[in-house]
Amino acid sequence: MFKKEWASLTLAALSAFCVYTCMFAFRKPFTAANFNQVSFLSVDYKVWLVIAQTIGYTLSKFYGIKFIGELKTERRPLLILSFIGAGWIALFFFAIIPAPFNILFLLLNGFTLGVIYGLVFSYLEGRRSTELLGAVLATSFIFASGFTQSIGKYILLNLNVGEWWMPFVTGAVFLVPTIIFTLLLDKTPKPNAKDIQQRTQRLPMTKEERRRFIKTFFPGLLLLIITYILLTIIRDYRSNFASNIWMELGEGSNAAVFTQSELPASLVTLFLLGMLVLIKNNRKALMINHLIIAVGFLLSIFTTMLYQNEAISAFWWMTLVGVGMYMGYVPFNAMLFERLIASFKYVSNAGFLIYLADSFGYLGSNAVLLVKSFMKLDVSWSAFFVTMVLLLSSIGVVLTSLSAFYFRSKFLSTKDKAGELNHV
């Protein structure tokens, strides 16, 4: 029985990893191009494309608060394939519609793909093994961002495909694998009785239930969401403008650098957060999640200072900042909210919380992007990133510490439903 259960969960983890990796092939490859031959209203055309897709993604996250929060298990495979298919069709129109009118189709692409994470994660949450499953899923978007950019760059450099068609062609390469892995993911068994006992039952939430949850944990949730906004700003800027930053750092013609710089972050995150599955005490695990986030911020600060003092190379600076940033970013997409729900035995679902944080995270990302693009700041992509990392990471350490203090205080003032008071 044990072997059968873990075989099913292993298949679920690998299927989730592959589905989300495939999704990135419909979202990220356009960022491997520079679109230098076109501008619009005196602003780089790539900036417009990134803004459009990010706005679409942001709107999708706000939509997902309700959509994912109320999600029922029926039709999930059809929903995954329909949304990804719509995103691929948007890339086709992006290729055939002339600039600047094709900007709209990057917005539509972002909106259709923004709900995929919640659909995939709904198969994995509420289990004793969710940390491990979530770590595998989260590793996919660390790895997939660089991997699909590398594929897009390879298609540009070696297959004689132009910048406008490259995103659609890259998506076509991943179309059949997307279908196969989605059908495999749907074979995931539901959480069993032991999962529900330890991690609390996960159910769709009405609008009133979502409001009640936010009110119950408002101060802590506010601190966490602001922290996540900072992490999303760093992550999105680094990901969306990696091609520009690498160009300034002398690696513009190296297609493999996108993948090479993300592999350490993938491995470190998978190991650290996957190991949390061994911690049975939910409240202790929630505090450790806070610690990992804070250490990630500190690592980003330290490595950036080393880079400024020429103590490490540009490659290792970008790589290690990625490690630190993802140490903070990934817990919000699986483990942190999973353990928060389990700690207080609150019948709900983590997908709702992930999308609540994501929606405001992408708002922050949009705001910084607009400031960088339209205020005509005379600063390079890499120099702006250095300043961003130092400032936002410093604030992040403070906010994470305050959040940990809040939830620890709430532990000490609240008895769980079993009548036991568990001190961290």
N, C-alpha and C positions, 0 to 999 in steps of 0.2 A: 504493500500500500504506500509506504514511504517513498520507494523508488518510483512508483507510478506518479505520485503527486509531484515530485521534483522533476521528473521528465516532462510533465505537462507545463510546469512553471518555467523550466528552461526553454521550452519551445515558445512560451509566451514572451519571455524576455528577449529572445533573439528575434522573434517576429516583430515585437514593438520597436526594437532597435532598427530593424531593416525598413519597416514602414515609415518611420520618422526620418530616417536617412534618405529614403526615396523622396519624401515630401520636399526636402531641402533642394532636390534637383529641379524642382519646379519653382523654387523661391529665390535661391541665392546666386546661381551662376551668372546672372547679368552683372553682378558686382565685380566679376573678374575682368570685365571690359571697362574702358575709360570714357568712351563716347566723346573724345576730345574734338572731333570734327564738328560738333553741334553745340550751340548754346541757346539759351532762351531767356530773354529779358536780362542779358548780360550776366547770367548765372550759369555755371557749368551744367550741362544737360544731365550728367549723372546725378548731380545733387537733386534735381527735380524728380528723377526716377526713384531715388532712394526715399525722398520725402513722400512721394505718391504711394509707394508700396507700404511705407511705414504708417501712413495715415490709414490706409486700408486695413492693415494689420491691427492698428489701434481700435478702429471702429469694430472690427471683428471680436476683439477682446471684450469690449463693452457688451456687445451682443452675446458673447459667450457666457457672461455672468448669469444671464437667464437661461440661455440655451443649454449650457453644460450643467448648470445648477439643477435644472428640471429634467435632465436627460434620462430617458428610460433605455433599457438595454436592446430593445428591438431595433432592427434596421441599422445598427452601427456600421457594419461593413459597407452597406449601400451608401450611407452618409459619407464615410471616409472617401470612397472611390468617386462619389459625385462631386464633392468639394475639390478634391485634387484634380479631377477631370476638368472642372470649370476653370481652375487656375491655369491648366495647360492650354485650354482654348483661349484664355485671355492673352497668353504669350504668343499665340498665332496671330491674333489681331494686333498685338504690339509690333510684330514683324512687318505686317502688310500696311498698317496705317502710318502715314508720314508724321514726322515730328512737327509741331509739339503735341498733336492730337493723340498720339499713342501713349502719352503720359497717363491718361485715364485708365488704360488697360493694366498698368502696373498697380494702380489703386485697387482695381477689381481683383487682380491676382492676389494681393495682400489680404483682402477681405475673405476670399474663399479659403485660403490656407491657414488663417488664424485660429480656426476651430479644431484643427487636426490634433493638436497636442491633447486637448481635453478629451476628445473621442478615444485616443489611444490610451491615455492614462486611466480612463474609466475601467479598462480591463484589469488594471494592476493594483488599484488602491484597496485599502481595507484588509490587507493580508499581513500575516506575521513576516512574510518575505518581501513586503513592499519596498523596504529600503534597498534591497539588492536589485529588485526588478526596476525600481525607480532610478537607481544609479546607472543601470544598463541603458535605460531609455534616455536619461539625461546625457550620458556619454555620447549618444547618437547625435545630439545637436551640437556638441563640441566638435566631434569628429566630422560630422556631415557638412558643417559650414565650410571648413577648409577643403574637405574631399570634393564636394560638388563644385567649389570654385576652381579647384585644380582640373577637374574634368572639363569645365567650361573654358578654362584657359588653354587646355590641350586642344580642344575643338577649334578654338580661334587660331592657334598657332600652326596646327598640323593638318586640319581637314578642310582648309579653304572655305570656312563658313564665316560670314560677316557678323559683326557685333549685334545686328538687329535680329538675325535668325538664330544665333547661338543659344539663347535661353530656351527656345522652343525645341531645337534639336537635342539639347541636353535632356530636357524632359522626356522626349521620345525614347531615349536610351533607357530610361528608368520606368517606362510605362508598364511593361509586362511584369517586372519584379514587384512593382507596387501592387498589382492585382494579386499575385501569388501570395505575398506576405500578409496582405490584408485578410485573405481567406484563412491563412494559417493562424493569424491572431484571433480570429473569431472562434477558434477551437479552445480558447482559454477557459478553464473551469471557473465557476463562481467561487467566492470565498466560502470556506467551510465553517462549521460550528466553532472550531478552535480559533479561527481567524476572527470571527465576530466577537467571541468572548474577550480576546486580548486587544483587538483594535477598534471595536465598536462597529455597529452595523452602519452601512452606507446606503442612504436613500436619497431620492430626488427631494429638493427643497422648494417650498412655495416662496413667493415674494415676502410674505410676513415672516416666515422662518428664517430667511436670509437676513432680514432686518434685525430680528431678535438676536441672531448670532453676532452680528457686527456690534450691536449695543452692548452685549455681554462682555466682549473682549476689546472694546473700542480703543482704549489707550495703547494697548500692546499692538493691536493690528495697525494702528496709525504709524507707530514707530517702525514696524516691519515693512509697511508699504513704502514709506519714505526711503528706507534703506534699499528696498528693491528698485525704486526709481533710480537711485544713484548707480546701482549695479547694472541696470538696463541701459543707462546712458553710456557707461564705459563699454559694455559688451557690444552694443549696436554700432557705436562709432568705430570700434576696433574691427568689427566684422564687415560693416558696409564699406569702409574706406581702407580695408587692408591692402587693396591693390595700389591705392595712392600712397599709403605709408611705405609699403615695401619698395615702391618706385623711388621714393626719396631716400630710402635706406640702401639703395643699390641692388635690390633683388627683383626688379620689375620684370625681368625676362625668365625668371625661375618659376615655372608652373608648380613645382613640387613644394615650394616654400609654404604655401597655404596649408597643406596637409602636415608637413614636418613640424610646423610651429604649434599645431593643435594636438598632436599625439601625446606629449607629456601631460597636458591638461586632462585629456581623456583618461589616461591611465591613473593619474593621481586621484582624480575625482571618483573614478570607479572603485578604487581601493579604499579610500577614506570613507566614503559614504556607504559603500556596500558593506563595510565592516559594522555599521550601525545596526545591522540586522541581528547581531549577536547581543545587543543590549535590550533586555526584556522590559526594563523599567522605562515606561514611556516618558515620564517627567525628566528623568536623567538624560534620556536621549534628546529631548527637546533642548535642554541646556547645552549639550554637546554640539548640537546643530548651531546654536548661537556662537559657541567657541570657534567652530570651523569657519564660520562667516567672518568673524573678527580677525582670525589669523590670516585669512585670505586677503583682507584689506591691508593688513600689515605687510604681507609679502609683496603686494603690489607697490606699496610705498617704498619699501627697502630696495627692491630691484630697480625701481625708477631712479632712486638716488644714486645707486651704483652706476647706472647707465649715464647719468648726468656727469659723473666723475670719471667716465671712461674706464671703469673697472670691469665692465662686462660688455660684450658685443651687442650690436643692435638686434641680431637674431635672438640671442638669449634674453634680452630685455623684453621683446615682444612675446616670446614664449613664456617666460616666467610671470609676466603680468597676466597673461592668459590663464596660467595655473591659479594665481591668486584670485583673479576675478571670477573664475568658474567655481572655485571653492566657496565663494559667497553666493553666486547666482544659482547654482544647481539645487541647493537645499530648498529654495522657494518653490521649485518646480516638482517636488515630490515629498521629501522627507520632513521638512519643517512643519507644514500644515497637516501632514499625515499624523505626526506625533502630537501636535496640538490637539487635534480632535480626540485622539486616543487618550491623552492625558486627562482630559476633563469628561471623557465618556459622553460626548455630545453627538447624538445621532444626526448626521449631516453628510456632506461629501467634500473631499479636498479639492475637487475640480472647480467648484464655485470660488473657493479662496484663491486658487492659482489664477483664475481669470480676473478676479477682483484686483489682485496685485499687478498682473500683467497689463491690464487696461491703463492704470495710472503710470506704470513703468514706461510704456510706449508713449504716453503723453509727454513725459519728461524727456524722452529721447527725441521726440519731434521738436520740442522747445529748444533744446541745445543745437540741434541741426539747423533750425531756422536762424538762430542767433549767429552761428558760425557762417552761414551762407549769405544772409541778407544784411548783416551789419558791416559787411566788407572788412572784416578783421584781417589785418595784414600779418598773418601768421601761417606757417606751413601746417600741413596735416599732422605731421609727427610732433612738432612743437606744441600744438594745441592739445594733442593727446597726452603729452607729458604733464602739462598743467592740470588737465582734467583728472588724471589718475591721482596726482598728489592731493588736490583739493577734495575731491569727492570721497576718496578712500579715508582721508582723515575724519571727515564728517561721519562716514559710515561706521568707523570704530566706536565713536561716541554713541550713535543711535543704537547700534547692536548691543552695547553694554546696558543702555537704559531699558531696552526691550527685555533682556535677560532678567534684569532686576524686577521689572513689572511682573513677568510671569512667575518668577520664583516667589514673589510676594503673594500672588494669587494662589499658588499652590498651598502656601502656609496658612492662608485664610479660608480655604475651601476644602471641605471633606468630600471625597468621591462618593459615588452612589452606593458603593459597597460598605460605606461607613468607616473606611480606612483612611488615615491621614498619612500620606507618603512624603516624608521630607526628602528633598534633593540633597 
